[in-house]
Amino acid sequence: YKPSDKEVVWQLHEMGLAVIGAKATHGSPWDKDMDDVEGSYFHGGDFLVAELNGKVVAMGGFKKIDENTVEIKRMRVYPDFQRRGIGQAILEELEKRAKIMGYKKATLLADEVNTNAHDFYKKNNYKESSRATLNIRNSIFHVIYYEKDL
């Protein structure tokens, strides 16, 4: 990630939320990490983009939860570039970098309706750890939390 990626990263974020019927809002507490990628991810975490022919086509990051745990966040791949292994490559690199930094476990969440995400994370050995109902901007989302030992 570099600062010039900010606009396309925001567009990927919006696209990812639209899949579950949510909308991104600049300045919202739910989207503040996308307003400040460097401040949100580069202190104990990391944030990657994938480029193809000079165009950002995917992204993903991780944030420190505690000394042993990171949260994988904002995994997105533009639809035209899905099912080409790009998301897989980002996830594997994020896990590798987290492990190098000394983290032992990765967590993440995915909305119940996003079955493609569930299949992807299960394929990568993430195990369901819990479920929750979240009220975000007066909309209800049912999410599944996953975790994996690194």
N, C-alpha and C positions, 0 to 999 in steps of 0.2 A: 504494500500500500504506500502511496505517496499522495501528498496533498492535492495534486491535480486530478486524482481519482475520485475526489469527494462527490461530485455531481453524479457520476455513473454509479457509485456505490449507493447513493441515496435512491436512485432509480431502481436498482436491484432490490433494495430494502422494501420500497413501495410495492414492487411486483410480488415479493415473497409474502407480504402481509395480505395482498389482495386475494391470494389463493385461499386464505382462511376467512375472508370477508372483513378484514380489518383495514384501517387506513393510517398511514404514517403522518405525523404532524411535527413539524419543526418546533422545538422548544418544549415538547411534551416530555414528562419524566420517562415514559415508556420508550422514547426514541432518542434520548439524549446521547447515547453512545454513538449513534450515527451522525449526530451534529458535531461530535468531537471524537473522531476515531483515535487520533493520537493520544489524547488524554485518557480515553477510556480503556484502550487496549495495550498501550506500549509501556505500562508500568506493571510488570509481572505477568504479562500476556503477550499476545501477538495478533496480527490481522493480515490476512493474505488476499490478494486478488489474482485471478488467472486471466492472462491475456491470450488472445488468438488473433493473429494478423494485426497486432497493435490495438485491439479493442478489448476492454475488460468484459469478460463474459461470465465470471463467477467470483464469489467471495466467501470468506468465512473467518472467524476469529475465535480466540479464547481469552477469558478473563480469570484472574486469580480469585478463588473463593476463600481459600485458606492455604496454609503452608503445604498441604498435600493435594489439594483439589482445584481443578479448573472447571469452568463452564464453557462448553462449546456454544458459540452464538452466531447468528446471522449467516448460516449456511444458505447460499442462494446460487442458482445457476439459471441463466436465461433459458427459457423453454427450447429455443432453437438449438441449444448446445447441450441439453440434457441427454443422458444415456450414452455419453461418450467417454466416461471415466474422469471427467474434470472434477466433479464434486468428490469423487473417491480420492483423487490425488490431493485435493485440498485437505480433506479430513485426515488422511494419512500423514501429511506434512504437519498439520496442527498437532496431532497426537505425538509425533516424533519430537517436535520442538518443545512441547509441554514436558515430555519425559526428560529431555536433555536439561531442562530448567529444574528438574528434580521433583516434579509433580508425580503423584502415584495414581490419581483417579481423575476421570473426566465425567462430567455430568452434562445433561442438556435436557431441553423440553421440546415437545412438538404438539401442536394442536391435534386433537382427536381426528378431525376431518382430513388431515393431511396424511393419507394412507401411504403415499409414496415415501414420505419422510420416515414413517415407521418401518417400512420394509427396508429402507436404506440403512437405518441405524441398527436394526436387528441383524441384518446381513454383516454388519461390522462389529458384531458381538456386544452391542449395548443391551443391557437388560432393564426391563421396566422396574422402577423402584417405587413409584407411587403415582397417584392421579390427583388432580385438583381442579377446582372451578375458580377461574379468575374473572374479576370484574374490571375490565380495562376500558376507560372512557365510556362508561355506561353500557358496555356490551359484554355479554357473558361468553367466555371461552373455556372449553373443557380441554385440559392438557394432560399429557402423559410425560412423566419424568423418567429419564433413563440414566444409567451410569455404567461405567466400564473401568476396570483396572488397567492402568497403562503399563 
